[in-house]
Amino acid sequence: MNRKKKLNQILNSRLKKQNAKLHKSNKPRYISKADRAKLEAEQQANEQVEVVEVNDESVVAG
């Protein structure tokens, strides 16, 4: 490779890297399988608590 081509290649690669850092991906952040299971269990526990609270309020109101 001649010198000009090599210099241009280096400069273009630097530009590509800088542009890649500017444009962030819209891809959602990865959540591990264990974390997903943990979050799902917490949501189910919260839903059960809400159902119990709603049932208690209907008894009080009735």
C-alpha positions as CSV (number, residue, x, y, z in Angstrom):
1,M,0.0,0.0,0.0
2,N,1.3,3.4,-0.7
3,R,1.5,6.1,1.9
4,K,-1.5,8.2,0.9
5,K,-3.8,5.2,0.8
6,K,-2.6,4.0,4.2
7,L,-3.1,7.5,5.8
8,N,-6.5,7.8,4.2
9,Q,-7.5,4.4,5.5
10,I,-6.4,5.3,9.0
11,L,-8.2,8.6,9.0
12,N,-11.4,7.1,7.6
13,S,-11.4,4.4,10.2
14,R,-11.1,7.0,13.0
15,L,-14.0,8.9,11.5
16,K,-16.1,5.8,11.4
17,K,-15.4,5.1,15.0
18,Q,-16.3,8.6,16.0
19,N,-19.6,8.4,14.1
20,A,-20.4,5.1,15.6
21,K,-20.1,6.5,19.1
22,L,-22.5,9.4,18.2
23,H,-25.2,7.2,16.9
24,K,-26.5,5.0,19.7
25,S,-28.5,1.9,19.0
26,N,-32.2,1.8,19.6
27,K,-31.9,-1.8,20.7
28,P,-33.2,-2.5,24.2
29,R,-30.8,-3.2,27.0
30,Y,-30.2,-7.0,27.6
31,I,-31.7,-8.4,30.7
32,S,-30.5,-11.8,31.8
33,K,-32.9,-14.8,32.1
34,A,-32.5,-14.8,35.9
35,D,-33.3,-11.1,36.2
36,R,-36.4,-11.5,34.0
37,A,-37.6,-14.3,36.2
38,K,-37.0,-12.3,39.3
39,L,-38.9,-9.3,37.9
40,E,-41.8,-11.5,36.8
41,A,-42.0,-13.0,40.3
42,E,-42.1,-9.5,41.9
43,Q,-44.8,-8.4,39.5
44,Q,-46.9,-11.4,40.3
45,A,-46.5,-10.8,44.1
46,N,-47.6,-7.1,43.6
47,E,-50.6,-8.2,41.6
48,Q,-51.6,-10.6,44.4
49,V,-51.3,-7.9,47.0
50,E,-53.5,-5.5,44.9
51,V,-56.2,-8.2,44.4
52,V,-56.3,-8.8,48.2
53,E,-56.6,-5.0,48.8
54,V,-59.4,-4.7,46.3
55,N,-61.3,-7.6,47.9
56,D,-60.9,-6.0,51.4
57,E,-62.2,-2.7,50.2
58,S,-65.3,-4.3,48.6
59,V,-66.1,-6.0,51.9
60,V,-65.7,-2.7,53.8
61,A,-67.8,-0.8,51.3
62,G,-70.6,-3.5,51.1
